Amino acid sequence: MPETDTAELVDFERRWYRLGGGPADDIETEFGLPPATFFRRLEDLLETDPPETLTPSEASAMLRVCRRRLWLDE
């Protein structure tokens, strides 16, 4: 995934993770992705190469949101 794409995913979710993640409609509008795809990509990024701009606690909280949203989407 290009760096700008990962930065955009992280920046978007940084605004929303405290509220349980970004709204599905906003994710689809801003990224052209179904929410499950968005959260899978973000989860993969956070597990393998979390951005240095995130604190460990932010990364952990965002990862929990990703997993919860993916679980709810099943």
N, CA, C, O and CB atoms as a CASP TS submission, in Angstrom:
PFRMAT TS
TARGET T0000
AUTHOR 0000-0000-0000
METHOD Language model
MODEL 1
PARENT N/A
ATOM      1  N   MET     1       0.858  -1.175   0.000  1.00  0.00           N
ATOM      2  CA  MET     1       0.000   0.000   0.000  1.00  0.00           C
ATOM      3  C   MET     1       0.899   1.232   0.000  1.00  0.00           C
ATOM      4  O   MET     1       1.818   1.303   0.817  1.00  0.00           O
ATOM      5  CB  MET     1      -0.974   0.001   1.232  1.00  0.00           C
ATOM      6  N   PRO     2       0.676   2.196  -0.874  1.00  0.00           N
ATOM      7  CA  PRO     2       1.512   3.396  -0.893  1.00  0.00           C
ATOM      8  C   PRO     2       1.467   4.136   0.437  1.00  0.00           C
ATOM      9  O   PRO     2       0.471   4.087   1.158  1.00  0.00           O
ATOM     10  CB  PRO     2       1.073   4.325  -2.015  1.00  0.00           C
ATOM     11  N   GLU     3       2.551   4.813   0.745  1.00  0.00           N
ATOM     12  CA  GLU     3       2.675   5.525   2.024  1.00  0.00           C
ATOM     13  C   GLU     3       1.533   6.515   2.247  1.00  0.00           C
ATOM     14  O   GLU     3       1.011   6.619   3.357  1.00  0.00           O
ATOM     15  CB  GLU     3       4.008   6.262   2.085  1.00  0.00           C
ATOM     16  N   THR     4       1.142   7.243   1.197  1.00  0.00           N
ATOM     17  CA  THR     4       0.062   8.221   1.379  1.00  0.00           C
ATOM     18  C   THR     4      -1.231   7.521   1.763  1.00  0.00           C
ATOM     19  O   THR     4      -2.008   8.039   2.565  1.00  0.00           O
ATOM     20  CB  THR     4      -0.146   9.050   0.099  1.00  0.00           C
ATOM     21  N   ASP     5      -1.462   6.353   1.194  1.00  0.00           N
ATOM     22  CA  ASP     5      -2.677   5.626   1.552  1.00  0.00           C
ATOM     23  C   ASP     5      -2.654   5.230   3.026  1.00  0.00           C
ATOM     24  O   ASP     5      -3.662   5.374   3.717  1.00  0.00           O
ATOM     25  CB  ASP     5      -2.837   4.380   0.668  1.00  0.00           C
ATOM     26  N   THR     6      -1.521   4.735   3.515  1.00  0.00           N
ATOM     27  CA  THR     6      -1.459   4.323   4.913  1.00  0.00           C
ATOM     28  C   THR     6      -1.608   5.526   5.834  1.00  0.00           C
ATOM     29  O   THR     6      -2.284   5.448   6.860  1.00  0.00           O
ATOM     30  CB  THR     6      -0.140   3.593   5.201  1.00  0.00           C
ATOM     31  N   ALA     7      -0.986   6.625   5.472  1.00  0.00           N
ATOM     32  CA  ALA     7      -1.104   7.832   6.295  1.00  0.00           C
ATOM     33  C   ALA     7      -2.549   8.316   6.341  1.00  0.00           C
ATOM     34  O   ALA     7      -3.035   8.739   7.390  1.00  0.00           O
ATOM     35  CB  ALA     7      -0.190   8.946   5.754  1.00  0.00           C
ATOM     36  N   GLU     8      -3.230   8.252   5.207  1.00  0.00           N
ATOM     37  CA  GLU     8      -4.628   8.688   5.162  1.00  0.00           C
ATOM     38  C   GLU     8      -5.521   7.776   6.006  1.00  0.00           C
ATOM     39  O   GLU     8      -6.419   8.252   6.700  1.00  0.00           O
ATOM     40  CB  GLU     8      -5.131   8.719   3.711  1.00  0.00           C
ATOM     41  N   LEU     9      -5.273   6.468   5.945  1.00  0.00           N
ATOM     42  CA  LEU     9      -6.047   5.533   6.770  1.00  0.00           C
ATOM     43  C   LEU     9      -5.857   5.853   8.247  1.00  0.00           C
ATOM     44  O   LEU     9      -6.822   5.956   9.005  1.00  0.00           O
ATOM     45  CB  LEU     9      -5.631   4.070   6.482  1.00  0.00           C
ATOM     46  N   VAL    10      -4.609   6.008   8.638  1.00  0.00           N
ATOM     47  CA  VAL    10      -4.294   6.270  10.046  1.00  0.00           C
ATOM     48  C   VAL    10      -4.868   7.612  10.488  1.00  0.00           C
ATOM     49  O   VAL    10      -5.465   7.708  11.560  1.00  0.00           O
ATOM     50  CB  VAL    10      -2.771   6.244  10.274  1.00  0.00           C
ATOM     51  N   ASP    11      -4.692   8.644   9.676  1.00  0.00           N
ATOM     52  CA  ASP    11      -5.213   9.964  10.049  1.00  0.00           C
ATOM     53  C   ASP    11      -6.727   9.948  10.217  1.00  0.00           C
ATOM     54  O   ASP    11      -7.266  10.538  11.154  1.00  0.00           O
ATOM     55  CB  ASP    11      -4.822  11.000   9.001  1.00  0.00           C
ATOM     56  N   PHE    12      -7.402   9.272   9.303  1.00  0.00           N
ATOM     57  CA  PHE    12      -8.857   9.173   9.392  1.00  0.00           C
ATOM     58  C   PHE    12      -9.259   8.458  10.684  1.00  0.00           C
ATOM     59  O   PHE    12     -10.087   8.952  11.448  1.00  0.00           O
ATOM     60  CB  PHE    12      -9.430   8.430   8.161  1.00  0.00           C
ATOM     61  N   GLU    13      -8.667   7.305  10.910  1.00  0.00           N
ATOM     62  CA  GLU    13      -9.077   6.514  12.071  1.00  0.00           C
ATOM     63  C   GLU    13      -8.643   7.157  13.385  1.00  0.00           C
ATOM     64  O   GLU    13      -9.281   6.949  14.416  1.00  0.00           O
ATOM     65  CB  GLU    13      -8.505   5.110  11.973  1.00  0.00           C
ATOM     66  N   ARG    14      -7.583   7.918  13.355  1.00  0.00           N
ATOM     67  CA  ARG    14      -7.139   8.624  14.571  1.00  0.00           C
ATOM     68  C   ARG    14      -8.238   9.577  15.060  1.00  0.00           C
ATOM     69  O   ARG    14      -8.383   9.811  16.260  1.00  0.00           O
ATOM     70  CB  ARG    14      -5.819   9.415  14.298  1.00  0.00           C
ATOM     71  N   ARG    15      -8.993  10.110  14.130  1.00  0.00           N
ATOM     72  CA  ARG    15     -10.097  11.015  14.514  1.00  0.00           C
ATOM     73  C   ARG    15     -11.276  10.253  15.108  1.00  0.00           C
ATOM     74  O   ARG    15     -12.081  10.830  15.839  1.00  0.00           O
ATOM     75  CB  ARG    15     -10.570  11.823  13.298  1.00  0.00           C
ATOM     76  N   TRP    16     -11.385   8.959  14.799  1.00  0.00           N
ATOM     77  CA  TRP    16     -12.596   8.219  15.137  1.00  0.00           C
ATOM     78  C   TRP    16     -12.442   7.082  16.129  1.00  0.00           C
ATOM     79  O   TRP    16     -13.445   6.631  16.683  1.00  0.00           O
ATOM     80  CB  TRP    16     -13.165   7.684  13.924  1.00  0.00           C
ATOM     81  N   TYR    17     -11.234   6.595  16.379  1.00  0.00           N
ATOM     82  CA  TYR    17     -11.113   5.352  17.154  1.00  0.00           C
ATOM     83  C   TYR    17     -11.715   5.446  18.548  1.00  0.00           C
ATOM     84  O   TYR    17     -12.219   4.451  19.069  1.00  0.00           O
ATOM     85  CB  TYR    17      -9.667   4.964  17.270  1.00  0.00           C
ATOM     86  N   ARG    18     -11.672   6.609  19.153  1.00  0.00           N
ATOM     87  CA  ARG    18     -12.239   6.758  20.503  1.00  0.00           C
ATOM     88  C   ARG    18     -13.765   6.590  20.505  1.00  0.00           C
ATOM     89  O   ARG    18     -14.376   6.354  21.548  1.00  0.00           O
ATOM     90  CB  ARG    18     -11.868   8.134  21.082  1.00  0.00           C
ATOM     91  N   LEU    19     -14.360   6.715  19.324  1.00  0.00           N
ATOM     92  CA  LEU    19     -15.811   6.592  19.181  1.00  0.00           C
ATOM     93  C   LEU    19     -16.209   5.267  18.542  1.00  0.00           C
ATOM     94  O   LEU    19     -17.351   5.097  18.116  1.00  0.00           O
ATOM     95  CB  LEU    19     -16.356   7.746  18.353  1.00  0.00           C
ATOM     96  N   GLY    20     -15.271   4.332  18.475  1.00  0.00           N
ATOM     97  CA  GLY    20     -15.574   3.016  17.925  1.00  0.00           C
ATOM     98  C   GLY    20     -15.263   2.868  16.448  1.00  0.00           C
ATOM     99  O   GLY    20     -15.673   1.889  15.824  1.00  0.00           O
ATOM    100  N   GLY    21     -14.551   3.817  15.886  1.00  0.00           N
ATOM    101  CA  GLY    21     -14.169   3.739  14.478  1.00  0.00           C
ATOM    102  C   GLY    21     -15.010   4.640  13.613  1.00  0.00           C
ATOM    103  O   GLY    21     -16.098   5.072  13.994  1.00  0.00           O
ATOM    104  N   GLY    22     -14.476   4.917  12.427  1.00  0.00           N
ATOM    105  CA  GLY    22     -15.160   5.804  11.500  1.00  0.00           C
ATOM    106  C   GLY    22     -16.474   5.239  11.002  1.00  0.00           C
ATOM    107  O   GLY    22     -16.624   4.023  10.879  1.00  0.00           O
ATOM    108  N   PRO    23     -17.433   6.119  10.713  1.00  0.00           N
ATOM    109  CA  PRO    23     -18.722   5.677  10.179  1.00  0.00           C
ATOM    110  C   PRO    23     -18.549   5.004   8.819  1.00  0.00           C
ATOM    111  O   PRO    23     -17.738   5.439   8.002  1.00  0.00           O
ATOM    112  CB  PRO    23     -19.688   6.864  10.061  1.00  0.00           C
ATOM    113  N   ALA    24     -19.308   3.953   8.588  1.00  0.00           N
ATOM    114  CA  ALA    24     -19.211   3.189   7.346  1.00  0.00           C
ATOM    115  C   ALA    24     -19.393   4.088   6.122  1.00  0.00           C
ATOM    116  O   ALA    24     -18.648   3.965   5.150  1.00  0.00           O
ATOM    117  CB  ALA    24     -20.254   2.068   7.331  1.00  0.00           C
ATOM    118  N   ASP    25     -20.365   4.982   6.161  1.00  0.00           N
ATOM    119  CA  ASP    25     -20.611   5.867   5.014  1.00  0.00           C
ATOM    120  C   ASP    25     -19.417   6.771   4.732  1.00  0.00           C
ATOM    121  O   ASP    25     -19.069   7.001   3.574  1.00  0.00           O
ATOM    122  CB  ASP    25     -21.856   6.721   5.262  1.00  0.00           C
ATOM    123  N   ASP    26     -18.793   7.280   5.782  1.00  0.00           N
ATOM    124  CA  ASP    26     -17.622   8.141   5.611  1.00  0.00           C
ATOM    125  C   ASP    26     -16.446   7.362   5.038  1.00  0.00           C
ATOM    126  O   ASP    26     -15.714   7.876   4.192  1.00  0.00           O
ATOM    127  CB  ASP    26     -17.228   8.777   6.947  1.00  0.00           C
ATOM    128  N   ILE    27     -16.261   6.127   5.491  1.00  0.00           N
ATOM    129  CA  ILE    27     -15.172   5.287   4.979  1.00  0.00           C
ATOM    130  C   ILE    27     -15.384   5.031   3.488  1.00  0.00           C
ATOM    131  O   ILE    27     -14.453   5.151   2.691  1.00  0.00           O
ATOM    132  CB  ILE    27     -15.093   3.938   5.760  1.00  0.00           C
ATOM    133  N   GLU    28     -16.597   4.684   3.123  1.00  0.00           N
ATOM    134  CA  GLU    28     -16.884   4.403   1.715  1.00  0.00           C
ATOM    135  C   GLU    28     -16.724   5.650   0.847  1.00  0.00           C
ATOM    136  O   GLU    28     -16.208   5.566  -0.268  1.00  0.00           O
ATOM    137  CB  GLU    28     -18.299   3.847   1.568  1.00  0.00           C
ATOM    138  N   THR    29     -17.156   6.792   1.344  1.00  0.00           N
ATOM    139  CA  THR    29     -17.050   8.041   0.590  1.00  0.00           C
ATOM    140  C   THR    29     -15.593   8.478   0.444  1.00  0.00           C
ATOM    141  O   THR    29     -15.152   8.816  -0.655  1.00  0.00           O
ATOM    142  CB  THR    29     -17.862   9.145   1.274  1.00  0.00           C
ATOM    143  N   GLU    30     -14.850   8.471   1.545  1.00  0.00           N
ATOM    144  CA  GLU    30     -13.490   9.002   1.537  1.00  0.00           C
ATOM    145  C   GLU    30     -12.481   8.063   0.868  1.00  0.00           C
ATOM    146  O   GLU    30     -11.548   8.525   0.212  1.00  0.00           O
ATOM    147  CB  GLU    30     -13.052   9.286   2.949  1.00  0.00           C
ATOM    148  N   PHE    31     -12.663   6.757   1.031  1.00  0.00           N
ATOM    149  CA  PHE    31     -11.663   5.805   0.545  1.00  0.00           C
ATOM    150  C   PHE    31     -12.159   4.905  -0.583  1.00  0.00           C
ATOM    151  O   PHE    31     -11.359   4.226  -1.227  1.00  0.00           O
ATOM    152  CB  PHE    31     -11.198   4.954   1.679  1.00  0.00           C
ATOM    153  N   GLY    32     -13.452   4.891  -0.826  1.00  0.00           N
ATOM    154  CA  GLY    32     -13.990   4.013  -1.852  1.00  0.00           C
ATOM    155  C   GLY    32     -13.847   2.543  -1.496  1.00  0.00           C
ATOM    156  O   GLY    32     -13.750   1.686  -2.375  1.00  0.00           O
ATOM    157  N   LEU    33     -13.834   2.263  -0.207  1.00  0.00           N
ATOM    158  CA  LEU    33     -13.656   0.895   0.291  1.00  0.00           C
ATOM    159  C   LEU    33     -14.832   0.502   1.168  1.00  0.00           C
ATOM    160  O   LEU    33     -15.409   1.339   1.862  1.00  0.00           O
ATOM    161  CB  LEU    33     -12.335   0.762   1.076  1.00  0.00           C
ATOM    162  N   PRO    34     -15.183  -0.785   1.132  1.00  0.00           N
ATOM    163  CA  PRO    34     -16.130  -1.246   2.145  1.00  0.00           C
ATOM    164  C   PRO    34     -15.444  -1.162   3.518  1.00  0.00           C
ATOM    165  O   PRO    34     -14.228  -1.336   3.606  1.00  0.00           O
ATOM    166  CB  PRO    34     -16.620  -2.715   1.841  1.00  0.00           C
ATOM    167  N   PRO    35     -16.192  -0.903   4.566  1.00  0.00           N
ATOM    168  CA  PRO    35     -15.587  -0.779   5.893  1.00  0.00           C
ATOM    169  C   PRO    35     -14.723  -1.980   6.285  1.00  0.00           C
ATOM    170  O   PRO    35     -13.666  -1.804   6.891  1.00  0.00           O
ATOM    171  CB  PRO    35     -16.667  -0.590   6.920  1.00  0.00           C
ATOM    172  N   ALA    36     -15.158  -3.196   5.949  1.00  0.00           N
ATOM    173  CA  ALA    36     -14.365  -4.376   6.318  1.00  0.00           C
ATOM    174  C   ALA    36     -12.977  -4.334   5.677  1.00  0.00           C
ATOM    175  O   ALA    36     -11.989  -4.694   6.316  1.00  0.00           O
ATOM    176  CB  ALA    36     -15.097  -5.664   5.901  1.00  0.00           C
ATOM    177  N   THR    37     -12.900  -3.902   4.437  1.00  0.00           N
ATOM    178  CA  THR    37     -11.604  -3.799   3.759  1.00  0.00           C
ATOM    179  C   THR    37     -10.743  -2.727   4.413  1.00  0.00           C
ATOM    180  O   THR    37      -9.550  -2.933   4.633  1.00  0.00           O
ATOM    181  CB  THR    37     -11.797  -3.485   2.263  1.00  0.00           C
ATOM    182  N   PHE    38     -11.344  -1.587   4.721  1.00  0.00           N
ATOM    183  CA  PHE    38     -10.631  -0.513   5.408  1.00  0.00           C
ATOM    184  C   PHE    38     -10.029  -1.021   6.721  1.00  0.00           C
ATOM    185  O   PHE    38      -8.845  -0.821   6.990  1.00  0.00           O
ATOM    186  CB  PHE    38     -11.576   0.677   5.676  1.00  0.00           C
ATOM    187  N   PHE    39     -10.865  -1.684   7.540  1.00  0.00           N
ATOM    188  CA  PHE    39     -10.382  -2.130   8.846  1.00  0.00           C
ATOM    189  C   PHE    39      -9.382  -3.279   8.732  1.00  0.00           C
ATOM    190  O   PHE    39      -8.494  -3.400   9.576  1.00  0.00           O
ATOM    191  CB  PHE    39     -11.552  -2.556   9.712  1.00  0.00           C
ATOM    192  N   ARG    40      -9.508  -4.128   7.703  1.00  0.00           N
ATOM    193  CA  ARG    40      -8.507  -5.178   7.483  1.00  0.00           C
ATOM    194  C   ARG    40      -7.162  -4.573   7.130  1.00  0.00           C
ATOM    195  O   ARG    40      -6.130  -4.996   7.651  1.00  0.00           O
ATOM    196  CB  ARG    40      -8.959  -6.135   6.373  1.00  0.00           C
ATOM    197  N   ARG    41      -7.168  -3.579   6.241  1.00  0.00           N
ATOM    198  CA  ARG    41      -5.909  -2.920   5.857  1.00  0.00           C
ATOM    199  C   ARG    41      -5.276  -2.216   7.049  1.00  0.00           C
ATOM    200  O   ARG    41      -4.067  -2.304   7.265  1.00  0.00           O
ATOM    201  CB  ARG    41      -6.152  -1.910   4.721  1.00  0.00           C
ATOM    202  N   LEU    42      -6.092  -1.527   7.809  1.00  0.00           N
ATOM    203  CA  LEU    42      -5.573  -0.818   8.972  1.00  0.00           C
ATOM    204  C   LEU    42      -5.049  -1.801  10.011  1.00  0.00           C
ATOM    205  O   LEU    42      -3.996  -1.572  10.606  1.00  0.00           O
ATOM    206  CB  LEU    42      -6.657   0.076   9.586  1.00  0.00           C
ATOM    207  N   GLU    43      -5.770  -2.885  10.231  1.00  0.00           N
ATOM    208  CA  GLU    43      -5.326  -3.911  11.175  1.00  0.00           C
ATOM    209  C   GLU    43      -3.970  -4.480  10.749  1.00  0.00           C
ATOM    210  O   GLU    43      -3.072  -4.624  11.579  1.00  0.00           O
ATOM    211  CB  GLU    43      -6.375  -5.043  11.278  1.00  0.00           C
ATOM    212  N   ASP    44      -3.819  -4.800   9.479  1.00  0.00           N
ATOM    213  CA  ASP    44      -2.561  -5.332   8.969  1.00  0.00           C
ATOM    214  C   ASP    44      -1.426  -4.342   9.194  1.00  0.00           C
ATOM    215  O   ASP    44      -0.338  -4.725   9.626  1.00  0.00           O
ATOM    216  CB  ASP    44      -2.685  -5.668   7.481  1.00  0.00           C
ATOM    217  N   LEU    45      -1.676  -3.089   8.904  1.00  0.00           N
ATOM    218  CA  LEU    45      -0.667  -2.046   9.099  1.00  0.00           C
ATOM    219  C   LEU    45      -0.268  -1.946  10.572  1.00  0.00           C
ATOM    220  O   LEU    45       0.918  -1.898  10.896  1.00  0.00           O
ATOM    221  CB  LEU    45      -1.193  -0.687   8.596  1.00  0.00           C
ATOM    222  N   LEU    46      -1.253  -1.914  11.452  1.00  0.00           N
ATOM    223  CA  LEU    46      -0.970  -1.757  12.881  1.00  0.00           C
ATOM    224  C   LEU    46      -0.235  -2.972  13.457  1.00  0.00           C
ATOM    225  O   LEU    46       0.564  -2.837  14.383  1.00  0.00           O
ATOM    226  CB  LEU    46      -2.272  -1.528  13.649  1.00  0.00           C
ATOM    227  N   GLU    47      -0.509  -4.154  12.906  1.00  0.00           N
ATOM    228  CA  GLU    47       0.156  -5.365  13.396  1.00  0.00           C
ATOM    229  C   GLU    47       1.577  -5.498  12.872  1.00  0.00           C
ATOM    230  O   GLU    47       2.450  -5.998  13.581  1.00  0.00           O
ATOM    231  CB  GLU    47      -0.641  -6.589  13.006  1.00  0.00           C
ATOM    232  N   THR    48       1.822  -5.060  11.643  1.00  0.00           N
ATOM    233  CA  THR    48       3.119  -5.302  11.020  1.00  0.00           C
ATOM    234  C   THR    48       4.062  -4.108  11.061  1.00  0.00           C
ATOM    235  O   THR    48       5.267  -4.280  11.245  1.00  0.00           O
ATOM    236  CB  THR    48       2.917  -5.710   9.608  1.00  0.00           C
ATOM    237  N   ASP    49       3.535  -2.910  10.895  1.00  0.00           N
ATOM    238  CA  ASP    49       4.400  -1.732  10.804  1.00  0.00           C
ATOM    239  C   ASP    49       3.654  -0.480  11.267  1.00  0.00           C
ATOM    240  O   ASP    49       3.348   0.399  10.461  1.00  0.00           O
ATOM    241  CB  ASP    49       4.909  -1.546   9.358  1.00  0.00           C
ATOM    242  N   PRO    50       3.365  -0.402  12.561  1.00  0.00           N
ATOM    243  CA  PRO    50       2.611   0.768  13.033  1.00  0.00           C
ATOM    244  C   PRO    50       3.402   2.060  12.792  1.00  0.00           C
ATOM    245  O   PRO    50       4.610   2.100  13.025  1.00  0.00           O
ATOM    246  CB  PRO    50       2.276   0.623  14.539  1.00  0.00           C
ATOM    247  N   PRO    51       2.736   3.095  12.335  1.00  0.00           N
ATOM    248  CA  PRO    51       3.425   4.369  12.083  1.00  0.00           C
ATOM    249  C   PRO    51       4.040   4.930  13.360  1.00  0.00           C
ATOM    250  O   PRO    51       3.483   4.795  14.449  1.00  0.00           O
ATOM    251  CB  PRO    51       2.453   5.392  11.482  1.00  0.00           C
ATOM    252  N   GLU    52       5.186   5.555  13.204  1.00  0.00           N
ATOM    253  CA  GLU    52       5.863   6.166  14.347  1.00  0.00           C
ATOM    254  C   GLU    52       5.082   7.344  14.911  1.00  0.00           C
ATOM    255  O   GLU    52       5.341   7.791  16.028  1.00  0.00           O
ATOM    256  CB  GLU    52       7.253   6.618  13.950  1.00  0.00           C
ATOM    257  N   THR    53       4.128   7.842  14.138  1.00  0.00           N
ATOM    258  CA  THR    53       3.327   8.984  14.596  1.00  0.00           C
ATOM    259  C   THR    53       2.308   8.588  15.654  1.00  0.00           C
ATOM    260  O   THR    53       1.736   9.449  16.322  1.00  0.00           O
ATOM    261  CB  THR    53       2.614   9.624  13.420  1.00  0.00           C
ATOM    262  N   LEU    54       2.078   7.274  15.809  1.00  0.00           N
ATOM    263  CA  LEU    54       1.135   6.790  16.816  1.00  0.00           C
ATOM    264  C   LEU    54       1.882   6.387  18.085  1.00  0.00           C
ATOM    265  O   LEU    54       2.965   5.805  18.023  1.00  0.00           O
ATOM    266  CB  LEU    54       0.317   5.597  16.270  1.00  0.00           C
ATOM    267  N   THR    55       1.298   6.700  19.218  1.00  0.00           N
ATOM    268  CA  THR    55       1.846   6.182  20.466  1.00  0.00           C
ATOM    269  C   THR    55       1.463   4.702  20.559  1.00  0.00           C
ATOM    270  O   THR    55       0.512   4.273  19.906  1.00  0.00           O
ATOM    271  CB  THR    55       1.315   6.996  21.713  1.00  0.00           C
ATOM    272  N   PRO    56       2.185   3.922  21.356  1.00  0.00           N
ATOM    273  CA  PRO    56       1.801   2.517  21.521  1.00  0.00           C
ATOM    274  C   PRO    56       0.359   2.358  22.013  1.00  0.00           C
ATOM    275  O   PRO    56      -0.337   1.435  21.590  1.00  0.00           O
ATOM    276  CB  PRO    56       2.751   1.835  22.495  1.00  0.00           C
ATOM    277  N   SER    57      -0.090   3.240  22.896  1.00  0.00           N
ATOM    278  CA  SER    57      -1.461   3.113  23.396  1.00  0.00           C
ATOM    279  C   SER    57      -2.478   3.443  22.307  1.00  0.00           C
ATOM    280  O   SER    57      -3.529   2.807  22.245  1.00  0.00           O
ATOM    281  CB  SER    57      -1.674   4.028  24.607  1.00  0.00           C
ATOM    282  N   GLU    58      -2.192   4.424  21.444  1.00  0.00           N
ATOM    283  CA  GLU    58      -3.089   4.724  20.325  1.00  0.00           C
ATOM    284  C   GLU    58      -3.155   3.540  19.367  1.00  0.00           C
ATOM    285  O   GLU    58      -4.235   3.143  18.930  1.00  0.00           O
ATOM    286  CB  GLU    58      -2.623   5.995  19.577  1.00  0.00           C
ATOM    287  N   ALA    59      -1.991   2.979  19.045  1.00  0.00           N
ATOM    288  CA  ALA    59      -1.950   1.837  18.122  1.00  0.00           C
ATOM    289  C   ALA    59      -2.743   0.659  18.689  1.00  0.00           C
ATOM    290  O   ALA    59      -3.493   0.008  17.961  1.00  0.00           O
ATOM    291  CB  ALA    59      -0.488   1.413  17.847  1.00  0.00           C
ATOM    292  N   SER    60      -2.580   0.385  19.981  1.00  0.00           N
ATOM    293  CA  SER    60      -3.326  -0.719  20.614  1.00  0.00           C
ATOM    294  C   SER    60      -4.825  -0.465  20.594  1.00  0.00           C
ATOM    295  O   SER    60      -5.610  -1.366  20.299  1.00  0.00           O
ATOM    296  CB  SER    60      -2.858  -0.921  22.058  1.00  0.00           C
ATOM    297  N   ALA    61      -5.215   0.751  20.905  1.00  0.00           N
ATOM    298  CA  ALA    61      -6.643   1.086  20.922  1.00  0.00           C
ATOM    299  C   ALA    61      -7.227   1.002  19.516  1.00  0.00           C
ATOM    300  O   ALA    61      -8.339   0.505  19.335  1.00  0.00           O
ATOM    301  CB  ALA    61      -6.865   2.499  21.507  1.00  0.00           C
ATOM    302  N   MET    62      -6.492   1.479  18.530  1.00  0.00           N
ATOM    303  CA  MET    62      -6.971   1.412  17.153  1.00  0.00           C
ATOM    304  C   MET    62      -7.067  -0.035  16.677  1.00  0.00           C
ATOM    305  O   MET    62      -7.986  -0.391  15.940  1.00  0.00           O
ATOM    306  CB  MET    62      -6.050   2.212  16.227  1.00  0.00           C
ATOM    307  N   LEU    63      -6.127  -0.857  17.094  1.00  0.00           N
ATOM    308  CA  LEU    63      -6.159  -2.275  16.735  1.00  0.00           C
ATOM    309  C   LEU    63      -7.383  -2.959  17.338  1.00  0.00           C
ATOM    310  O   LEU    63      -8.019  -3.786  16.684  1.00  0.00           O
ATOM    311  CB  LEU    63      -4.874  -2.979  17.205  1.00  0.00           C
ATOM    312  N   ARG    64      -7.712  -2.618  18.575  1.00  0.00           N
ATOM    313  CA  ARG    64      -8.921  -3.172  19.203  1.00  0.00           C
ATOM    314  C   ARG    64     -10.176  -2.766  18.433  1.00  0.00           C
ATOM    315  O   ARG    64     -11.084  -3.575  18.240  1.00  0.00           O
ATOM    316  CB  ARG    64      -9.029  -2.704  20.667  1.00  0.00           C
ATOM    317  N   VAL    65     -10.221  -1.512  17.996  1.00  0.00           N
ATOM    318  CA  VAL    65     -11.369  -1.038  17.215  1.00  0.00           C
ATOM    319  C   VAL    65     -11.461  -1.820  15.899  1.00  0.00           C
ATOM    320  O   VAL    65     -12.545  -2.250  15.505  1.00  0.00           O
ATOM    321  CB  VAL    65     -11.251   0.492  16.934  1.00  0.00           C
ATOM    322  N   CYS    66     -10.338  -2.000  15.232  1.00  0.00           N
ATOM    323  CA  CYS    66     -10.335  -2.762  13.967  1.00  0.00           C
ATOM    324  C   CYS    66     -10.895  -4.158  14.187  1.00  0.00           C
ATOM    325  O   CYS    66     -11.767  -4.611  13.445  1.00  0.00           O
ATOM    326  CB  CYS    66      -8.904  -2.853  13.382  1.00  0.00           C
ATOM    327  N   ARG    67     -10.395  -4.829  15.198  1.00  0.00           N
ATOM    328  CA  ARG    67     -10.835  -6.204  15.454  1.00  0.00           C
ATOM    329  C   ARG    67     -12.304  -6.269  15.813  1.00  0.00           C
ATOM    330  O   ARG    67     -13.010  -7.181  15.382  1.00  0.00           O
ATOM    331  CB  ARG    67     -10.012  -6.823  16.567  1.00  0.00           C
ATOM    332  N   ARG    68     -12.774  -5.309  16.600  1.00  0.00           N
ATOM    333  CA  ARG    68     -14.196  -5.288  16.967  1.00  0.00           C
ATOM    334  C   ARG    68     -15.062  -5.040  15.735  1.00  0.00           C
ATOM    335  O   ARG    68     -16.084  -5.702  15.550  1.00  0.00           O
ATOM    336  CB  ARG    68     -14.467  -4.204  18.038  1.00  0.00           C
ATOM    337  N   ARG    69     -14.661  -4.094  14.897  1.00  0.00           N
ATOM    338  CA  ARG    69     -15.445  -3.790  13.696  1.00  0.00           C
ATOM    339  C   ARG    69     -15.449  -4.978  12.728  1.00  0.00           C
ATOM    340  O   ARG    69     -16.472  -5.275  12.111  1.00  0.00           O
ATOM    341  CB  ARG    69     -14.886  -2.536  12.994  1.00  0.00           C
ATOM    342  N   LEU    70     -14.319  -5.644  12.598  1.00  0.00           N
ATOM    343  CA  LEU    70     -14.268  -6.822  11.723  1.00  0.00           C
ATOM    344  C   LEU    70     -15.127  -7.946  12.286  1.00  0.00           C
ATOM    345  O   LEU    70     -15.795  -8.655  11.533  1.00  0.00           O
ATOM    346  CB  LEU    70     -12.816  -7.305  11.544  1.00  0.00           C
ATOM    347  N   TRP    71     -15.114  -8.112  13.598  1.00  0.00           N
ATOM    348  CA  TRP    71     -15.933  -9.142  14.236  1.00  0.00           C
ATOM    349  C   TRP    71     -17.421  -8.841  14.015  1.00  0.00           C
ATOM    350  O   TRP    71     -18.211  -9.740  13.728  1.00  0.00           O
ATOM    351  CB  TRP    71     -15.614  -9.231  15.755  1.00  0.00           C
ATOM    352  N   LEU    72     -17.782  -7.582  14.152  1.00  0.00           N
ATOM    353  CA  LEU    72     -19.179  -7.184  13.966  1.00  0.00           C
ATOM    354  C   LEU    72     -19.621  -7.335  12.509  1.00  0.00           C
ATOM    355  O   LEU    72     -20.806  -7.515  12.230  1.00  0.00           O
ATOM    356  CB  LEU    72     -19.380  -5.738  14.423  1.00  0.00           C
ATOM    357  N   ASP    73     -18.674  -7.262  11.597  1.00  0.00           N
ATOM    358  CA  ASP    73     -18.983  -7.345  10.170  1.00  0.00           C
ATOM    359  C   ASP    73     -19.173  -8.775   9.690  1.00  0.00           C
ATOM    360  O   ASP    73     -19.680  -8.992   8.589  1.00  0.00           O
ATOM    361  CB  ASP    73     -17.889  -6.691   9.370  1.00  0.00           C
ATOM    362  N   GLU    74     -18.774  -9.763  10.501  1.00  0.00           N
ATOM    363  CA  GLU    74     -18.861 -11.169  10.078  1.00  0.00           C
ATOM    364  C   GLU    74     -20.291 -11.613   9.893  1.00  0.00           C
ATOM    365  O   GLU    74     -20.538 -12.766   9.539  1.00  0.00           O
ATOM    366  CB  GLU    74     -18.178 -12.071  11.086  1.00  0.00           C
TER
END
